[in-house]
C-alpha cells in the first residue's frame, strides 16, 4: 500500500510490512526508550505511555528496533534518510548506547547529532546530569555510495549540536519539539515535497511539521488516544505556522563555500605563504 496524509492505528512493524518498497523520502521518530518501570526515580517513572510497554528485556527491545529500522530501510527510496532520536541509558552502572543496535541494521550511519535538551532528567548525582539526547542520521545509499548529496550551505551551517527544550504543553509523556522535525525536513528536502514517515508518531509532531512544509505524511501509533490527538493537531496546523517560520529564518548564509572559493575568500583551507600563529591566553 501507498498511504499518504494518514495517521494509522496499529503496531509499527505490522503496518510497515504492508507499505510498498522504495516509497518513503524521509523519516523521523523517537521510539519508547525502554527506560523500565521500576527504581527509576520520581521523574522517569512518570513517563508512562498510553499503551506501549517501556519495560521489556533489553535484548528483546534491541531486536525489535532492528526489525523496525530494517523495514523502514526497505520502504525508503534509495538516497532517502531516516532520523532516529534516542538517548544513552545506564542499567546497573553499564552504559547502553544506541549504536549497539544501529550498526546491526541495514542503514549507513551518516551522522550523530547532539540534541541539547537544556533540562536534565537526572535527580541523583551518579554522573553529570544528562541533558543530551542523540539524533542519528541514517542513510540509504544509491549504488553503495555511502556519502550522498551535500546539504545546502544554509542548512549545514546550523551545525551538529541542536539546542532547544522539549515541548512542554503536550499531553504525550515524551514529545520532542516541533522545531526538531521542521529543521530536518526543511534541511533534507530543501523546499521539495516528499513523503515523511514517523512509525511512533505519538502526538503527531513529525506529521505536523511535514504538513506545515508542504509534504505528505504517514504516522503510525498503537494508541487510539494518541492517534486522535495527532489528528486534532493536524486539523489546526496553521496555529503552528509561526514556529515553522521561526526555524526557516535561521537557514540563511551570506556567502556559500563556492562563493568564497571563487573570490579567493576564507574557505578554511591552508594557503601557501599564510602563517598561522597560536598563542596561549
C-alpha positions as CSV (number, residue, x, y, z in Angstrom):
1,X,0.0,0.0,0.0
2,X,1.0,3.6,-0.5
3,X,-0.7,5.6,2.2
4,X,-0.4,9.4,2.3
5,X,-1.6,12.0,4.8
6,X,-2.8,9.4,7.3
7,X,-2.3,8.6,11.0
8,X,-2.7,4.8,11.2
9,X,-3.5,3.0,14.4
10,X,-1.5,-0.2,14.8
11,X,1.7,-1.9,15.7
12,X,4.6,-0.3,13.9
13,X,6.2,-3.4,12.4
14,X,2.9,-4.8,11.2
15,X,1.9,-1.6,9.4
16,X,5.3,-1.1,7.9
17,X,5.3,-4.5,6.4
18,X,2.2,-3.5,4.4
19,X,3.8,-0.4,2.8
20,X,5.4,-0.6,-0.7
21,X,9.1,-0.7,-1.1
22,X,11.0,2.4,-2.1
23,X,8.1,4.7,-1.2
24,X,9.3,7.0,1.7
25,X,11.5,10.0,1.1
26,X,12.3,10.8,4.7
27,X,11.5,9.5,8.2
28,X,11.8,10.9,11.7
29,X,11.0,9.2,15.0
30,X,11.7,8.8,18.7
31,X,10.7,5.4,19.9
32,X,10.0,4.4,23.5
33,X,13.4,4.2,25.2
34,X,12.8,1.1,27.3
35,X,13.6,3.0,30.4
36,X,12.0,0.5,32.6
37,X,9.1,0.9,35.1
38,X,10.8,0.5,38.5
39,X,13.5,2.1,40.5
40,X,14.0,5.0,38.1
41,X,13.2,7.9,40.4
42,X,10.2,10.1,40.6
43,X,10.7,11.9,37.3
44,X,11.3,9.0,34.9
45,X,8.6,6.8,36.4
46,X,6.1,9.4,35.4
47,X,6.9,8.9,31.7
48,X,4.1,6.4,31.1
49,X,2.8,5.7,27.6
50,X,-0.9,5.1,27.0
51,X,-0.3,1.6,25.5
52,X,3.3,0.9,24.8
53,X,5.3,-1.2,27.3
54,X,8.5,0.6,28.2
55,X,9.9,-2.2,30.4
56,X,10.9,-5.2,28.3
57,X,14.2,-7.3,28.3
58,X,16.9,-5.2,26.7
59,X,17.8,-7.8,24.1
60,X,14.1,-8.1,23.1
61,X,13.9,-4.3,22.8
62,X,17.0,-4.1,20.6
63,X,15.9,-6.9,18.4
64,X,12.5,-5.1,17.9
65,X,14.2,-1.9,17.0
66,X,16.5,-3.6,14.4
67,X,13.4,-5.2,12.7
68,X,11.5,-1.9,12.6
69,X,14.5,0.0,11.3
70,X,15.2,-2.6,8.6
71,X,11.6,-2.5,7.5
72,X,11.8,1.3,7.2
73,X,15.0,0.8,5.2
74,X,13.0,-1.4,2.7
75,X,10.3,1.2,2.2
76,X,12.6,4.2,1.9
77,X,13.8,5.3,-1.5
78,X,17.5,4.9,-2.4
79,X,19.1,8.2,-1.3
80,X,16.5,8.6,1.4
81,X,17.1,9.3,5.1
82,X,15.8,8.4,8.5
83,X,16.4,10.4,11.6
84,X,16.3,8.3,14.8
85,X,16.2,10.1,18.1
86,X,17.3,8.1,21.2
87,X,19.5,8.5,24.3
88,X,22.2,6.6,26.0
89,X,21.0,4.8,29.1
90,X,22.5,3.1,32.1
91,X,21.4,-0.1,33.8
92,X,23.2,-1.0,37.0
93,X,26.1,1.2,36.0
94,X,26.5,-0.2,32.5
95,X,26.0,2.2,29.6
96,X,23.7,1.1,26.8
97,X,24.4,3.1,23.6
98,X,22.1,3.2,20.6
99,X,25.0,2.4,18.3
100,X,24.9,-1.2,19.7
101,X,21.8,-1.9,17.5
102,X,22.1,0.7,14.8
103,X,25.2,-0.9,13.5
104,X,23.3,-4.2,13.1
105,X,20.7,-2.6,10.8
106,X,21.0,-2.2,7.0
107,X,21.4,1.6,7.3
108,X,24.5,3.7,6.9
109,X,25.0,6.0,9.9
110,X,25.7,9.3,8.2
111,X,25.9,11.5,11.3
112,X,25.4,11.7,15.0
113,X,23.7,14.9,16.1
114,X,23.6,16.0,19.7
115,X,20.3,17.4,20.9
116,X,20.9,19.6,23.9
117,X,17.6,19.5,25.7
118,X,18.6,22.2,28.2
119,X,17.0,20.3,31.0
120,X,18.1,17.2,32.9
121,X,16.2,14.0,33.8
122,X,18.8,13.2,36.4
123,X,18.0,13.9,40.1
124,X,20.8,12.0,41.8
125,X,24.5,12.7,41.1
126,X,25.8,9.3,39.9
127,X,27.2,11.1,36.9
128,X,27.0,14.6,35.4
129,X,23.4,15.5,34.7
130,X,22.4,14.2,31.3
131,X,20.8,17.0,29.2
132,X,21.7,15.5,25.8
133,X,20.0,13.0,23.5
134,X,21.2,11.8,20.2
135,X,19.7,12.1,16.7
136,X,21.2,9.6,14.2
137,X,21.0,10.5,10.6
138,X,20.6,7.1,8.8
139,X,21.1,7.0,5.1
140,X,20.1,4.5,2.4
141,X,22.9,4.6,-0.3
142,X,22.4,4.8,-4.0
143,X,24.6,2.2,-5.7
144,X,26.5,1.7,-2.5
145,X,27.6,5.4,-2.4
146,X,27.5,6.0,1.3
147,X,28.4,9.7,1.1
148,X,25.2,11.0,-0.6
149,X,24.5,14.6,-1.7
150,X,25.7,17.6,0.2
151,X,23.3,19.7,2.2
152,X,22.8,23.3,1.1
153,X,25.1,25.7,3.0
154,X,22.2,27.4,4.6
155,X,21.2,24.2,6.3
156,X,24.6,22.7,7.1
157,X,25.7,25.9,9.0
158,X,23.3,25.0,11.8
159,X,26.0,22.5,13.0
160,X,25.6,19.1,14.6
161,X,24.6,20.4,18.1
162,X,20.9,21.4,18.3
163,X,19.8,23.4,21.4
164,X,16.1,23.6,22.2
165,X,13.9,22.3,25.0
166,X,11.3,19.5,24.7
167,X,7.8,20.5,24.0
168,X,6.0,21.3,27.3
169,X,2.3,21.9,26.5
170,X,1.6,18.4,25.2
171,X,-0.4,15.6,26.6
172,X,2.1,13.0,25.3
173,X,4.6,12.0,28.0
174,X,7.8,12.4,25.9
175,X,7.3,14.7,22.9
176,X,10.1,16.2,21.0
177,X,9.7,19.9,20.0
178,X,8.2,20.8,16.7
179,X,11.4,22.7,15.7
180,X,13.2,19.3,15.5
181,X,11.3,17.7,12.6
182,X,10.9,21.1,10.9
183,X,14.7,21.5,10.9
184,X,15.2,18.0,9.5
185,X,12.5,18.2,6.8
186,X,13.4,21.7,5.6
187,X,17.2,20.8,5.5
188,X,17.0,17.5,3.8
189,X,14.1,18.0,1.4
190,X,15.1,21.7,0.8
191,X,11.7,23.1,-0.3
192,X,10.8,19.9,-2.2
193,X,7.8,17.9,-1.2
194,X,8.1,14.3,-0.2
195,X,6.5,11.5,1.9
196,X,7.6,11.7,5.5
197,X,7.1,8.8,8.0
198,X,7.0,8.6,11.7
199,X,6.4,4.9,12.9
200,X,6.0,6.0,16.6
201,X,4.1,9.2,15.9
202,X,2.8,9.9,19.4
203,X,1.1,13.4,19.4
204,X,1.8,13.8,15.7
205,X,4.7,16.3,15.8
206,X,6.5,14.9,12.7
207,X,3.4,14.8,10.6
208,X,2.5,18.4,11.7
209,X,6.0,19.5,10.6
210,X,5.6,17.8,7.2
211,X,2.2,19.4,6.6
212,X,3.5,22.9,7.5
213,X,6.3,22.4,5.0
214,X,4.1,21.1,2.2
215,X,5.0,17.4,2.4
216,X,2.8,14.3,2.7
217,X,3.0,12.3,5.9
218,X,2.4,8.9,7.4
219,X,2.1,8.4,11.1
220,X,1.8,5.1,13.0
221,X,0.9,4.6,16.6
222,X,-0.5,1.8,18.7
223,X,-2.6,4.1,20.9
224,X,-6.0,5.2,19.7
225,X,-5.8,8.2,22.1
226,X,-2.5,9.4,20.6
227,X,-3.9,8.9,17.0
228,X,-6.9,11.1,17.9
229,X,-4.7,13.7,19.5
230,X,-2.4,13.8,16.4
231,X,-5.3,14.1,14.1
232,X,-6.7,17.1,16.1
233,X,-3.4,18.9,16.0
234,X,-3.2,18.4,12.2
235,X,-6.6,20.0,11.8
236,X,-5.3,23.1,13.5
237,X,-1.9,23.1,11.8
238,X,-1.9,26.8,10.9
239,X,-1.7,27.6,14.6
240,X,1.9,26.4,14.4
241,X,2.9,28.3,11.3
242,X,4.9,30.9,13.3
243,X,7.2,28.1,14.7
244,X,8.0,26.9,11.2
245,X,8.7,30.5,10.0
246,X,11.0,31.0,13.0
247,X,13.1,27.9,12.1
248,X,13.2,28.7,8.4
249,X,14.5,32.2,9.2
250,X,17.7,30.6,10.7
251,X,18.6,28.9,7.4
252,X,20.5,31.8,5.8
253,X,24.0,32.1,4.6
254,X,25.5,35.2,3.1
255,X,28.3,33.5,1.1
256,X,28.5,29.8,0.3
257,X,31.7,27.9,0.2
258,X,31.6,28.0,-3.6
259,X,31.3,31.8,-3.5
260,X,34.2,32.2,-1.1
261,X,36.4,29.9,-3.1
262,X,35.5,31.7,-6.3
263,X,36.5,35.1,-4.8
264,X,39.6,33.7,-3.0
265,X,38.0,34.2,0.3
266,X,38.3,32.2,3.6
267,X,37.5,28.5,2.9
268,X,39.3,27.1,5.9
269,X,42.0,25.7,3.6
270,X,45.7,26.2,4.2
271,X,47.1,28.7,1.8
272,X,50.8,28.9,0.9
273,X,52.5,32.0,2.4
274,X,50.0,32.4,5.2
275,X,51.4,31.8,8.6
276,X,49.0,30.7,11.3
277,X,50.2,31.5,14.8
278,X,48.7,30.3,18.0
279,X,49.2,31.7,21.5
280,X,48.1,30.8,25.0
281,X,45.6,33.1,26.5
